[in-house]
Amino acid sequence: MQDLPQPIFKLTQETIAFAYLYNVNPDKEVLDIDFNGYKILSIDLFKARYADHVYNMNALQVSSIESKIIGLVPEYVIVATKLPNGKGGFDAVFDIDPNLVFWAFVNTILYFRLYTSSDLQIGTFFISYTGNTKPIYVNIPHTDFGCFVPKLQYVGFDLVRKPVSITLEETKQLVDFISKFEGKKLSEDSELLLALQTFNRACNTSDAFYKITSFVTVLECLLASSDGKEGEISFKLRTRLVYLLKKPGITKFVRDIYGIRSVIAHVGGFNKRAKSDYAEFTDPKFLFEQIKILESLCQRTILYFMHKFVEQDKFNIQNIISELDKEIFTKVGKTEDTVNNLTSL
């Protein structure tokens, strides 16, 4: 007797939205704990708990970035349990809008990146629908290939991506702060929102030049573009960053990195003059080390303005910058050598 054909689908009435995580090493106590509408699960627990969905995806031969890369197997999955309902609250995941899912996942990973080295990466999003006659799985590729790979070979050196450690206490603090931040509903045309989105895009690529231009744009957006004053942008960034972050040793770094950003923006890369002016930065290993420093400056600056947004009833970046300038010039005096005077604070 001939075997009956196996059904393509194992029918399920459960909608699911999830994504693979890379370069992450969460504490065991973080796993399977619902935080802000998400859970991080080990890949084995995920496959066991959502076996019917895994079966359906295999039956449909749903393609993904992960399945095409030999040796690149994620150990953890982030699963949505609730999503924003558009009214300021959260609904359980039933039939959902893919765009809403994508936005929610991206924001969740972004917030973790503000507190980590940002080597944390998200792979492909998968979304299923129970409202259809048959289950459908939509996959949305996210970050570029280089961000997924723990170890990349660049010219002359290996770039090793550090796994992000996530503890339960850190997660609770982050979720508490983010719930306050999102509860105030940042304006869609806010410089802070633009800075957050630009920072996230920079974290999604392994391209060094794109990272530099994007991270510098984050700093410009928050510390220079909205003050309504004329003057050298590099000077504004150096002065305000030194005071804001209490890091007098970064003045040369900010001057150099802004100069490199300008070369990239206007020339497209290192030309002969740039190679002479910024010789150290032509070494790929040194360049990526400096990018990590730049990234940390962006993190601290963004968090400063996020806290101001949570604390203030009428949030205005220009007012914050004006107050910052008053503090600077009150302490160091209004001189042409403001940055150097800041080193004595």
N, C-alpha and C positions, 0 to 999 in steps of 0.2 A: 504494500500500500504506500502510495506517495504521501510524503509529509505535507500537511497543509501549509500554505504560505504564511509567514509571520507578518503580523500587522506592522506597518511602518511606524505608527505612533503608539505610545502608551498614553492614553488619554488622561489629562490632568485638568482640574478646574482651578489650578493655582497659577497666577501670574508671577513671573520672577524677573528681577533685574539684578545683574551682578557684573563684576569686572575682576580681572586678574590683577594681583598686586605683585610688584617686583621690587627688589632691593629693600625689603622690609623684614624686620626681625622682632615681632611683637612679643611681649611677655605673655606667658600662658594664661595669666589672669585676665588679659584683655580679650582673649578669644571667646567667641560666642556670647559676648555681652552687648546688649543693644545700647548704642550711643547715638543720639541725634538721628535715629531712623536707619542705622546701619549696624551690621555685624561683620567682624572679621572672622573667617573660618579657615581652618586648615583645608587644603585641597582634598584630602581623604574624607574628612567629615562632610565637606560640601558634596562630594560625589555620592556619599551614602545617604545624606539627607534629601538630596534632590535627584535621586537615581532615575526617576521617570524623565525628568528634563534632560539629563545627561544621555539617556537612551534615545530620546527624540532627536537631540542635536546630532548624535552619531548617525542615526538613521537618515536624517536629512543631509548629512555630510556638510553641516554648517562650517564654513571656512572661518579661520581666525588667524591672527598674526602668530599666535603661540604654536599652532599645529604645523606651521611651515618652517619653524626654526629649530633645527636639530640641537638638542641639548639645552634648550631654553625652556625649562619647565617651572612654572610658578608654584610656590609652596602655599600661598595664601590667596583667598578670594574675599572680596568685600561685597556683601549682599545687602540690597535695600530691603528694609522692613516697613518703612513709611516714607512718604514723599510729600513735599509742600503741596497744599491744595489750592494755592492762589488766594486764600483768604486769611493768610497769616497762621494757619494751623497745619496739621499733618493728617493725612489719611493713610489707611492701610493700603498696601500695594494690590490693586485689582487690575482693572483695565486702565492703562496709563499712556500718556503722551511721550513718545521717545525723546522729543526735545526737552521736555521737563526732566526726564530721567538723566539725560546727558548733562544738563546744567547742574543738577543736584550733585551728581557724582564729581564733576569737575570742581565745584566749590568745596566739597568735603575734602578732597585731596589737597586743594590749594591751602586750606586752613592748616592741615598737618604740615605742609611744606614751610609755612611761616615759622614753625617751631623746630624744624629739623634741618638737616643738611640738604634737603630737597632731592637727594638721590632716590627717594621714594618715587616710584613710577606706577602708573596705571596702564594696563594693557588694553584689551578689547572689551567694550561694553557689550553685554548680551541682554536683550529684552524679549520677553515672550508675552503673548496676549491670550487670554482665555475667552475673549469675546468673539473669536472667530470659530468657524466650524471645525478647523483643525489648528493645532498649535503652530504658531509662526515665531521664528526666532530671528531677530534683527541684530546684527552685530555692527558696531561702530568702532573702527580702529582709532586709537588715540595717539600717544606720543611716538616719536620716530624710533627706528630700530636701535640706534646707538644708546638711547636712554635705558633700554631694557637689559642690555648686556652688562653683566657685573664687571667684566674685564675687557677693555678694548685696546687694540694695538694701534698706537699712533706712531708718527715718525720719531723713532729714537726712544720711546718709552711706553710703558703700559699704564693706561688710566684705569685704576681700580675704583669701582663705585662702592662706597661704604653703605652697608645695610643700615636702614634707619631703625633705631630702637624705640619702641613705643611702650610706655608703662601705663598701668591702670590709672595712677594718680595724675599723670600728665594728661591722659585722655579726658578725665573728669574735669580738670581745670580748663582745658581747651574747649570742651563742649559747653561748659558754663559760660565762658566768655563769648563764644560764638553765638550762643542763643541770645545773649544780650545784644550783640552786634547786629544780628539779623533781625531781631525784634524791632529795631528802630528804622529799618527799611531805607537803606542808602539810596539816594537819588541816582537815576540812570545816567545823568550827565555829570556826575561828581568826578573830580580828578582822582579821588581815592579809589573809586570803582575802576577807572581806567588803569590806575597803577596796579591794582590787584590782578586785573586781567592780563596786563603786559607782563607782570612778574610770572604768572602761571605759564604763559606761552614760552617765556625764556627757559623755564624749568623743563618744558616738554621737548627740548631739542638738545642734541649733542654738538651742534654747530657753535664753535667758539665765537665767531664774529657776531652771529645773531644774538648770542647770550649777552655779549658786551653792549651792543647797541640797545637791546631791550632793557637790561638792568639799568643802564645810564638813563634811559627814557623814564623809568620808574622814579629815579631820584629827581630828574628835571620836573616831572609832572607834579611832584609833591613839594619840592623845595625851591623851584625857580620859575616855573611857567605861570603861576597864578599870583605872583606878588605885585604885578603891575608896575614894576620898576625896571629902568634900563640898567645895563651893566653886564659885565662878563659873567656868563653862566657858570663857568668853571670856578670863579671867585665866590659866587653865591653858594655853590655846592660845598666848596671847601670850608667856608666860614660857618655855614649853618650845620654841616655834618660834624665838624670838630666840636662845636658847642653842644649840639643836641646829643651826640653819642659819647661825649667826654673822651675823645680819642685824638689828641693833638698829633700823634704820629702818622695820621693818614693824609696829611696835606699833599705831600708829593705823590702819593698813590692816586688820589682823586684827580690831581692835575694831569698825571700821565694817562690814566684810564680815560679821562674825558678827551684828551688829545687823540688817543687811539680810536675812540668812538668817532671823532670827527673825520679821521683818515678813512675809516671804514665807510662812513656815510657818504663821503665825497669822492673817494677813489675806488672803493670796493675791496680794499685789502691793503697789505703793506707794500707801498711803492719804495723806490730807492731811498728817498729822503726819510720815510718813516722807519725803515730798517736801520738807518743811522741814528735817528732821534730816539728810537725805542728799541734798541738792540736786544735788551733782555727779553722783551716780549716776543721776539721771533723764535724763542725756544718753546716748543709746544707744552712741555711740562710746566715751565714757569708761567706760561700764559694761563693754563687751567688752574694753577694755584692762585693766581691773582683773581680769576673769575670767581673762585669760591669766597675770597675776601669781599669782592664786590657784591656778591649775592647776600652775604651776611649784613652788609650795610643796608641793602634794600629791605631785608627782613626787619631789622630794627627800626628803620624809618617808617615802614608801613605800619608796624605794630604801634608805634608812637601815635600816628594819626588815627588808627582804629580805636585806641583807648580814648583819645580826645573826642572822637565821634560818639562813643558810648557815654562819656561823662558830660558832654555839653548838650543843652537843649537846642541851641541854634548853632549847628556846626558850620563853620566857614573856614576853609583852608587859608584864604588870604588874611583873615584876622589872626589866625594862629601864627602865620609867618611874621606878621607885623609885631605881635607880642614877642616872638622869638628874637627879632631884630632889636627890639627895645632892650631886652635882657642882655643881649650881646654887647651893645654899645654902651649900656650903663656900666658894665663890668670892665670892659677893656678900653673904653674911650673911642671916640670917632676918629680913627686915624687910617692912613693908607696901609698900615701894617697890621690890620686887624687880626688876620690869621695867625701871624707870629705872636701877637700879644695873647692870643687864646691859649697858647701852650703853657702859659704861666698860671692858668686857672686851676 
